[in-house]
Amino acid sequence: MMPLTMARAGETAVIRRITGKDEVRQHLAELGFVVGAEATVVSEIAGNMILQVKDSRVALDRGMAGRIMI
């Protein structure tokens, strides 16, 4: 397993684990980041990422993306 921040633009990965406090995990789940879902990195600028997950595009900063393990 590695954090989502290690994925490159255009790469699709399956979410294996989400770390952090309950509030953080709940927030990410509401955005569509759940275990077993596929996330595609659309672009990355200065560590901030735009991700495609469940027919939605979501922008996450490096800290939040680092909590998602692939």
C-alpha positions as CSV (number, residue, x, y, z in Angstrom):
1,M,0.0,0.0,0.0
2,M,1.0,3.6,-0.7
3,P,-0.6,7.0,-0.3
4,L,-2.6,8.3,-3.3
5,T,-0.1,11.2,-3.5
6,M,2.3,8.7,-5.1
7,A,0.0,8.1,-8.1
8,R,0.8,10.0,-11.3
9,A,-1.6,11.8,-13.6
10,G,-3.7,9.4,-15.7
11,E,-3.2,6.6,-13.3
12,T,-6.2,4.7,-11.9
13,A,-6.0,2.9,-8.5
14,V,-8.3,1.1,-6.2
15,I,-8.7,2.6,-2.7
16,R,-7.6,0.1,-0.1
17,R,-7.7,2.0,3.2
18,I,-8.5,5.5,4.5
19,T,-6.7,6.7,7.6
20,G,-7.3,9.6,10.0
21,K,-9.9,10.7,12.5
22,D,-13.6,9.6,12.1
23,E,-14.6,13.0,10.9
24,V,-12.0,13.0,8.2
25,R,-12.9,9.5,7.0
26,Q,-16.6,10.4,7.0
27,H,-15.9,13.5,4.9
28,L,-13.9,11.6,2.4
29,A,-16.6,8.9,2.2
30,E,-19.2,11.6,1.5
31,L,-17.0,12.7,-1.4
32,G,-17.0,9.2,-2.8
33,F,-13.7,8.0,-1.4
34,V,-14.6,4.6,0.0
35,V,-12.7,1.3,0.2
36,G,-13.0,-0.6,-3.1
37,A,-13.7,2.5,-5.2
38,E,-11.5,3.4,-8.1
39,A,-9.9,6.9,-8.2
40,T,-8.2,8.3,-11.3
41,V,-5.6,11.1,-11.0
42,V,-6.7,13.8,-13.5
43,S,-3.9,16.3,-12.6
44,E,-1.5,17.3,-9.9
45,I,-0.2,20.8,-9.3
46,A,2.2,21.5,-6.4
47,G,0.9,18.4,-4.5
48,N,-2.8,19.3,-4.9
49,M,-4.7,16.7,-6.8
50,I,-7.8,16.7,-9.0
51,L,-9.3,13.2,-8.9
52,Q,-12.1,11.4,-10.8
53,V,-14.1,9.2,-8.5
54,K,-17.6,7.9,-9.1
55,D,-18.4,10.2,-12.0
56,S,-17.3,13.3,-10.1
57,R,-14.1,15.3,-10.1
58,V,-12.8,16.3,-6.7
59,A,-9.9,18.5,-5.7
60,L,-7.9,17.5,-2.6
61,D,-4.9,19.0,-1.0
62,R,-1.8,16.9,-0.3
63,G,-2.7,16.3,3.3
64,M,-6.1,14.8,2.5
65,A,-4.8,12.8,-0.5
66,G,-2.1,11.4,1.8
67,R,-4.8,9.8,4.0
68,I,-6.1,7.7,1.1
69,M,-4.1,4.5,0.7
70,I,-4.0,2.6,-2.6
